[in-house]
Structure formats: C-alpha cells, structure tokens
Amino acid sequence: MRLNGFRLIKRRFIQLGSVLLVCLLALPAHAERVRELASFAGVRDNQLVGYGLVVGLDSTGDQTTQAPFTGQSLTNMLSQLGVTIPPGTNMQLRNVAAVMVTADLPPFSRPGQRLDIVVSSIANARSLRGGTLLMTPLKGADGDTYAIAQGNMLVGGAGAQAGGSSVQINQQASGRIPGGALVEREVPLNLGGNGGLLELQLNEADFGTVQRMVSAINSEFGQSVAYARDGRVIALDGPLDPNARVNFMARVENVQVTPTEAPARVVLNSRTGSVVMNSAVTLRQAAVAHGSLSIMIDSRFGVSQPAPLGQGQTVVVPDADIDIEQQEAYLQIVEGAQLNEVVNALNALGATPQDLMSILEALKASGSLRAELEVI
C-alpha cells in the first residue's frame, strides 16, 4: 500500500553531453628579453618558515584540550619572560592560536629590510581575525634564523554564526602581514667569483633557444662572451669589477631573443576535466566512433502497512527504476593541420571532457595525434 503523503520522488539524471575543450591559441613567435627566458645562477629566492603564536583573538583560538601544544608553547614563552605557570594548570585559552609563518627571502636581501609573511593556523582555531603574531624566528633549510616576524594580522575572510547556523566568506584561518618580518641575516651570494664566470640558466631546456641566445649575446657584445654548455646552461665571461659585472648582467638581460616554437603538447587535467593544447598540435586523418550514454534513476519510497489488528509494523518500501540509453555512434573522420581545425574536428565528435581524454589517448596510440600527452 502506498500513500501519496509519504511519497518521495528522487531523480538523478546523468547525461554525457557536449565537449569542454580549452585551447590556448599561441601567437607567432616574437622576440623576448633574456630575463624573461632565463635567470642567472644563484640569483634566487629562499624559503623561510617558523612556528609562532597569535594572541588577542575574540574567543576563536585553539581549544587547548584538543591542541595541547598551544598551551605548552605559551607556557614556554611565558617562562622565558619570567612568568612561571604552576605544573598541572589547565589553561582554558580561547584567544591564542598556534600558527606556521612562511616567507620568501629575495636575493640580495640585507639586514633591516622587511618581508611580507603569511600566517596559517595549524590547530582548530576558527578565525585569526584581529590577532597579533608574537615574535617568531623564521629559519631556512639549513636551520639558521634569517628573519624575525611580528605584527598585526590582516585577514580577508569574514563569518558569523547564530542559532546553529553559520556563514563564511573566504578563508579565516590564515592571513598576511605586509612587511611583517625583518631580515636579520643575509644569504651569501658570490656572482662571478671564479674568474668572473657567470652562468645563465634557461627556464625550460631547449637546444634551439640556447643556440639563438648565445648568438644574440655574442652579437650584442661584438665578441665571444657566451658559450653553450648544454640545453639549459650558458656560460658567460663577465668582468671582474663588481660595478662592471652588474652593467654586464643588465645588458645581457635586455638582449632580444626569438625562442624556438614549443613542441606539440596536449595537457589533460584529470581532476577538472580540462584539455589544453598549444598551436603546434596537429591531427592526421583518422576515423573515430563515439556514442553518448544516458542513465536515469527514478527512486520512489512507498509505505507498507499491516492488516487491521495484525502484528506487523509499518515500513518504508523503496522502489527504483533504472533506465539506460545509449545513442548510436558512427565513424567520423577527424583531421586538422591547424589548431582551429583540430578543435573543430574534436568538437564534432560531441564528446565530454572525460571521454575526450580517452579519445585523445587512442588517437595518440594510433599515431594520428602528433603531440605529446601530459596528464596532471
């Protein structure tokens, strides 16, 4: 027996439909500055990290019963300031949060310069809004302290809760402090220390671009000052005088070079279903068959009651109807010598992004897709 008052119809319809194809249309190759294609060896950022405490929160900090290290850290900090906490004291703190502080130390940084820092909660604090980061040493990979962080938090998120309901905009468990760290120690950097020899490292290894860059640099200086070591590194004979070396490096960075065209590549993002391909991708003639699949699930819940004066119980009886439909698929010719032709040919198949990934893999295996497949 089914009662209309207790009928609940739940439908879930999944239809594999149109294709989502994301393409990057590359413009013809043009000259770029060396500084956009390569960088000097040793001129790099260094990552810093530290552990600290944020205080002054409005009852949105860590629950020390679930994050005992927050209370331990506060006890250790107070002991260094001459305040002794009796052993076994259970501090019910709600305005303190344990955080990790990260920063990038730019090259040529000197003591006294300021760095922007990012502060992130590592326990169960609900929000860091309005908090103040206490003095936190920032250390490098070698364990040495290179900066000291401290300051008031800047949190972009906001939230409110009442009556068991809550609303939140953006992230509140992390924030930034512009200029919140002071550099205390510089990273030694000796450019051209070995007889003025400098190394220029390409962002992406390419023998053709290296050859063009060496020719352009030597043409700029009118003599052989650049030598290719491999597909990524170029050696430069720089001057020994520091001032002349800086002028030399600035001149090298502004040399115009036309890089070689990137190899044909298709990037498949298995998490989002995005498909990205560059302008070098081509398709040789191939035949592809693809059909769409539709699945419809119709669930109904009826109520079954026992007979009058019976010993049974009223129960809910589920009833589900499942219907599967598959469209007919026909072989279609796909071919394209230009990127727009490739896009039109693939869109004509009417495949979803997930199906398109399988089709591209099959085209690659058959030799029709003239590109490298990369799954991220």
C-alpha positions in Angstrom: 0.0 0.0 0.0 1.4 3.4 -1.0 0.3 6.7 0.5 0.7 9.8 -1.6 1.5 11.9 1.5 4.7 9.8 2.1 5.8 9.5 -1.5 9.3 11.0 -2.1 10.5 11.0 -5.7 14.2 11.4 -6.1 15.6 11.7 -9.5 19.2 11.7 -10.6 19.9 12.3 -14.2 23.4 11.9 -15.6 23.9 12.7 -19.3 27.1 12.8 -21.1 26.8 15.7 -23.5 28.8 18.4 -25.1 32.6 18.8 -25.1 34.5 21.2 -23.0 37.7 21.9 -24.8 40.1 24.6 -23.5 42.7 25.7 -26.0 45.5 28.2 -25.7 45.9 30.0 -29.1 49.6 30.9 -29.3 50.6 33.9 -31.3 53.5 33.7 -33.7 56.9 33.6 -32.1 58.3 37.0 -31.3 61.5 38.4 -29.7 61.7 38.3 -25.9 64.2 39.6 -23.5 66.7 37.2 -22.0 65.4 38.0 -18.5 62.1 36.5 -19.5 63.6 33.3 -20.7 66.5 32.7 -18.3 68.0 33.7 -15.0 71.5 33.9 -13.5 72.6 31.0 -11.4 72.5 31.9 -7.7 70.0 34.7 -8.1 67.0 33.1 -6.4 64.6 33.3 -3.5 65.0 31.3 -0.4 62.0 29.9 1.6 61.7 30.6 5.3 59.4 29.0 7.8 58.7 29.4 11.5 56.4 28.4 14.4 54.7 31.0 16.5 51.6 32.1 18.5 48.9 34.5 17.6 47.2 36.2 20.6 44.3 38.7 21.0 41.7 36.6 19.3 38.0 37.0 20.1 37.3 33.6 21.5 38.2 32.0 18.2 41.5 30.5 19.1 42.7 26.9 19.6 40.9 24.6 22.1 43.8 23.5 24.3 42.2 20.3 25.2 42.4 19.2 21.5 45.6 21.1 20.7 47.9 20.7 23.8 50.9 22.0 22.1 49.4 25.5 22.0 49.3 25.6 25.8 52.8 24.1 26.0 54.1 26.8 23.6 52.5 29.6 25.7 54.0 28.1 28.9 57.5 28.0 27.4 57.2 31.6 26.1 55.9 32.9 29.5 58.8 31.1 31.3 61.3 33.0 29.1 59.6 36.2 30.1 59.9 35.4 33.8 56.3 34.1 34.4 56.0 30.7 36.0 52.9 28.6 35.4 52.3 26.0 38.2 52.6 22.4 36.9 49.2 20.8 36.1 47.5 24.1 35.4 44.7 23.7 32.8 44.6 26.9 31.0 41.3 27.3 29.1 42.6 29.6 26.4 40.4 30.6 23.5 42.3 33.7 22.4 45.6 32.0 21.4 46.3 30.1 18.3 49.4 28.1 17.1 50.4 29.1 13.6 53.0 28.5 11.0 54.7 31.5 9.4 56.1 31.4 5.9 58.0 34.0 3.8 60.3 34.2 0.7 63.7 35.8 1.2 64.5 37.6 -2.1 68.1 37.6 -3.4 70.5 40.4 -2.2 68.3 41.0 0.9 70.2 42.8 3.6 69.6 43.1 7.4 66.8 45.6 8.2 64.8 45.0 5.1 61.1 44.0 5.5 59.4 40.9 4.1 55.7 40.1 3.6 54.7 37.0 5.6 51.8 34.5 5.5 50.4 33.2 8.8 48.4 30.0 8.8 46.7 28.1 11.7 47.8 24.6 12.4 45.2 23.6 15.0 41.5 24.1 15.4 41.3 27.9 15.6 38.1 29.2 13.8 39.5 32.6 12.9 42.7 34.6 13.2 40.9 37.9 12.6 42.1 40.7 14.9 45.1 38.6 16.2 48.7 39.7 16.8 51.6 37.5 15.9 54.3 37.4 18.6 58.0 37.4 17.8 58.6 34.4 15.6 62.1 33.3 14.2 62.0 32.4 10.5 64.5 29.7 9.6 65.9 28.5 6.3 66.6 25.0 5.1 69.9 25.0 6.9 68.2 25.7 10.3 69.7 29.2 10.7 67.4 32.1 11.5 67.3 34.7 8.7 64.3 36.9 9.8 62.1 37.7 12.7 58.3 38.1 12.3 55.8 40.0 14.4 52.8 42.2 13.8 49.0 42.5 13.5 47.1 40.1 11.3 45.3 41.1 8.1 42.6 38.5 7.4 40.4 39.0 4.3 37.7 36.5 5.3 34.6 37.1 7.4 32.0 34.9 9.1 29.1 34.8 11.6 27.1 32.1 13.3 23.9 32.1 15.4 21.2 29.5 16.3 23.2 26.6 14.9 23.7 28.3 11.5 26.8 29.9 10.2 28.0 31.7 7.1 31.6 32.3 6.0 33.2 34.3 3.2 36.8 33.3 2.2 39.3 31.8 4.5 39.7 33.0 8.1 42.3 30.5 9.4 45.1 32.3 7.5 46.2 35.8 6.8 49.0 38.1 5.8 51.2 40.7 7.5 52.7 43.1 4.9 56.2 43.9 5.9 55.7 41.7 9.0 59.3 40.3 9.1 62.7 42.0 9.5 65.7 40.4 7.8 68.4 39.6 10.4 70.9 37.7 8.2 71.8 37.8 4.5 72.4 34.8 2.3 75.9 34.8 0.9 76.0 35.2 -2.9 79.1 35.5 -4.9 78.5 36.2 -8.6 81.4 35.7 -10.9 83.7 34.7 -8.1 85.5 32.1 -10.3 87.4 34.5 -12.6 84.2 36.4 -13.5 82.5 33.3 -14.9 78.7 33.6 -14.8 76.0 31.0 -15.6 72.7 31.7 -17.3 70.1 29.1 -16.8 67.1 28.8 -19.1 63.6 28.4 -17.6 62.9 25.5 -20.0 65.6 23.4 -21.6 65.8 23.9 -25.4 68.8 23.4 -27.6 67.4 25.7 -30.3 66.7 28.6 -27.9 70.2 28.2 -26.3 71.8 28.4 -29.7 69.9 31.5 -30.6 70.6 33.1 -27.2 74.3 32.5 -27.5 74.4 34.1 -31.0 72.3 37.1 -29.8 74.5 37.8 -26.8 77.8 37.5 -28.8 76.3 39.7 -31.4 75.4 42.3 -28.8 78.9 42.5 -27.4 80.7 42.0 -30.7 82.8 39.2 -29.3 82.5 35.6 -27.9 81.4 36.1 -24.3 78.7 33.4 -24.2 79.2 29.6 -24.6 76.6 26.9 -24.5 77.2 24.1 -22.0 74.1 22.1 -22.7 70.4 22.6 -23.5 69.8 24.8 -20.4 73.1 26.4 -19.2 75.1 29.2 -20.9 78.5 30.2 -19.6 79.4 33.9 -19.7 82.8 35.6 -19.4 81.9 38.5 -17.2 84.2 41.3 -15.9 85.9 41.0 -12.5 85.0 44.5 -11.3 81.6 44.3 -9.4 80.3 47.5 -10.9 81.2 46.5 -14.5 79.8 43.0 -13.8 76.4 44.5 -12.8 76.3 46.5 -16.0 77.3 43.4 -18.0 74.5 41.4 -16.4 71.9 44.1 -17.1 73.0 44.4 -20.7 72.7 40.6 -21.1 69.2 40.5 -19.6 67.9 43.1 -22.1 69.2 41.2 -25.2 66.3 40.3 -27.5 66.0 36.6 -28.5 63.3 34.8 -30.5 62.8 31.4 -28.8 62.0 28.3 -30.9 58.4 27.2 -31.0 57.4 24.9 -28.2 56.9 21.2 -29.0 53.4 20.0 -29.7 51.8 19.1 -26.4 48.3 18.3 -25.0 47.8 18.7 -21.3 45.0 16.7 -19.6 43.8 17.6 -16.2 42.2 14.5 -14.7 40.7 16.4 -11.7 38.9 19.2 -13.5 38.4 17.6 -17.0 40.3 20.5 -18.7 42.0 19.8 -22.0 44.7 22.3 -23.1 46.7 22.2 -26.3 49.2 24.5 -28.0 49.3 25.7 -31.6 51.7 23.0 -32.7 49.2 20.2 -32.2 48.1 18.5 -35.5 45.8 15.5 -36.4 46.5 13.1 -39.1 43.4 11.6 -40.7 41.7 9.0 -38.5 38.2 7.6 -38.0 36.6 7.8 -34.6 33.3 6.4 -33.3 31.8 7.8 -30.1 28.3 7.4 -28.6 26.8 9.2 -25.6 25.4 7.2 -22.6 22.4 8.4 -20.6 21.5 6.9 -17.2 18.2 7.8 -15.4 17.5 6.6 -11.9 13.9 7.2 -10.5 13.6 6.3 -6.8 10.2 6.1 -5.1 9.5 5.4 -1.4 6.2 3.8 -0.5 4.6 2.9 2.8 3.5 -0.6 3.6 1.0 -1.0 6.4 0.0 -4.3 8.2 -3.6 -5.5 8.1 -6.0 -4.3 10.7 -5.4 -5.9 14.1 -2.3 -7.5 12.6 1.1 -8.0 14.4 3.2 -6.4 11.7 4.8 -2.9 11.5 4.5 0.0 9.1 7.7 0.1 7.0 9.0 2.2 4.1 9.5 0.2 0.9 11.9 1.7 -1.7 11.2 1.2 -5.4 13.8 2.2 -8.0 13.5 2.3 -11.8 16.8 2.4 -13.7 16.8 3.2 -17.4 20.0 3.2 -19.6 20.0 4.7 -23.1 22.9 4.7 -25.5 22.9 6.8 -28.6 24.0 5.3 -31.8 27.6 6.1 -32.8 29.1 6.3 -36.3 32.6 6.6 -37.5 33.6 10.2 -38.1 36.7 11.4 -39.9 38.9 13.7 -37.8 41.8 15.6 -39.3 43.5 19.0 -38.8 46.7 20.7 -39.8 46.0 23.9 -37.8 44.8 24.3 -34.2 41.3 25.6 -35.1 40.9 22.6 -37.5 41.9 20.2 -34.6 39.4 21.9 -32.3 36.5 21.8 -34.8 37.2 18.1 -35.6 37.2 17.1 -31.9 34.1 19.2 -31.1 32.3 17.5 -33.9 32.6 14.2 -32.0 30.3 15.5 -29.3 32.3 14.0 -26.5 32.5 15.1 -22.9 35.9 16.1 -21.5 36.4 12.8 -19.8 35.5 10.9 -23.0 37.7 13.3 -24.9 40.7 12.3 -22.8 40.2 8.7 -23.8 39.8 9.6 -27.4 43.0 11.7 -27.4 44.9 8.8 -25.8 43.5 6.4 -28.5 44.5 8.9 -31.2 48.0 9.1 -29.8 48.3 5.3 -29.7 47.1 5.1 -33.3 49.7 7.7 -34.4 47.1 10.2 -35.6 47.7 12.8 -32.8 51.0 14.5 -33.4 51.6 15.8 -29.9 52.9 14.8 -26.5 50.3 13.9 -23.9 50.8 15.1 -20.4 48.4 14.2 -17.6 48.4 16.4 -14.5 
